[in-house]
Amino acid sequence: MGNDQHFVQLKDIVKTYLPEDVPIGAIGEDSNFVKELNINSANLVDIVLDVEDAFGIRLENEDMDKMHTVRDALNIITQKLQDKK
């Protein structure tokens, strides 16, 4: 599974938690979860749990602390998947 597929899968997860005033099109690789997508910390935890389920990985608290943008999340997902091999 390539990064593009990871992005599509992550975008599908994130769009579930977007506030009504944020369009799905706003989700880009450089989008900041809190500042641009207006995702609160409770929903960010839900996103992390959904990512763990969707990708079959385990994210630690320090991983979540590094997840500021969609690209950060993609990099962490990619690293965790490589570590599983």
JOGILIN-V720336 format. One record per pair of residues at least 4 apart in sequence whose ideal C-beta (glycine too) atoms are under 8 Angstrom apart, sorted by the first residue. I is the first residue (numbers start at 1). J is the second residue. If there is no record, write none. Layout:
i=I j=J
i=I j=J
This chain:
i=1 j=5
i=1 j=6
i=1 j=81
i=2 j=6
i=3 j=7
i=3 j=74
i=3 j=78
i=4 j=8
i=5 j=9
i=6 j=10
i=6 j=55
i=6 j=74
i=6 j=77
i=6 j=78
i=7 j=11
i=7 j=29
i=7 j=70
i=7 j=74
i=8 j=12
i=9 j=13
i=9 j=54
i=9 j=55
i=10 j=14
i=10 j=51
i=10 j=70
i=10 j=73
i=10 j=74
i=10 j=77
i=11 j=15
i=11 j=24
i=11 j=27
i=11 j=70
i=12 j=16
i=13 j=17
i=13 j=47
i=13 j=50
i=13 j=51
i=13 j=54
i=14 j=18
i=14 j=27
i=14 j=33
i=14 j=37
i=14 j=39
i=14 j=47
i=14 j=70
i=15 j=24
i=15 j=27
i=16 j=50
i=17 j=39
i=17 j=43
i=17 j=46
i=17 j=47
i=18 j=22
i=18 j=23
i=18 j=24
i=18 j=26
i=18 j=27
i=18 j=37
i=18 j=38
i=18 j=39
i=19 j=38
i=19 j=39
i=21 j=38
i=22 j=26
i=22 j=37
i=22 j=38
i=26 j=31
i=26 j=36
i=26 j=37
i=27 j=31
i=27 j=37
i=27 j=70
i=28 j=70
i=29 j=69
i=29 j=70
i=29 j=71
i=29 j=74
i=30 j=69
i=30 j=70
i=30 j=71
i=31 j=36
i=31 j=37
i=31 j=69
i=31 j=70
i=32 j=36
i=32 j=37
i=32 j=68
i=32 j=69
i=33 j=37
i=33 j=39
i=33 j=44
i=33 j=47
i=33 j=67
i=33 j=68
i=33 j=69
i=33 j=70
i=33 j=73
i=34 j=38
i=34 j=39
i=34 j=40
i=34 j=41
i=34 j=44
i=34 j=68
i=39 j=43
i=39 j=44
i=39 j=47
i=40 j=44
i=41 j=45
i=42 j=46
i=43 j=47
i=44 j=48
i=44 j=64
i=44 j=67
i=45 j=49
i=45 j=64
i=46 j=50
i=47 j=51
i=47 j=73
i=48 j=52
i=48 j=59
i=48 j=63
i=48 j=64
i=48 j=67
i=49 j=53
i=50 j=54
i=51 j=55
i=51 j=57
i=51 j=59
i=51 j=73
i=51 j=77
i=52 j=56
i=52 j=57
i=52 j=58
i=52 j=59
i=55 j=77
i=55 j=80
i=55 j=81
i=56 j=84
i=57 j=77
i=57 j=80
i=57 j=81
i=57 j=84
i=58 j=80
i=59 j=63
i=59 j=64
i=59 j=76
i=59 j=80
i=60 j=64
i=61 j=65
i=62 j=66
i=63 j=67
i=63 j=76
i=63 j=80
i=66 j=72
i=66 j=76
i=67 j=72
i=67 j=73
i=67 j=76
i=68 j=72
i=69 j=73
i=70 j=74
i=71 j=75
i=72 j=76
i=73 j=77
i=74 j=78
i=75 j=79
i=76 j=80
i=77 j=81
i=78 j=82
i=79 j=83
i=80 j=84
i=81 j=85
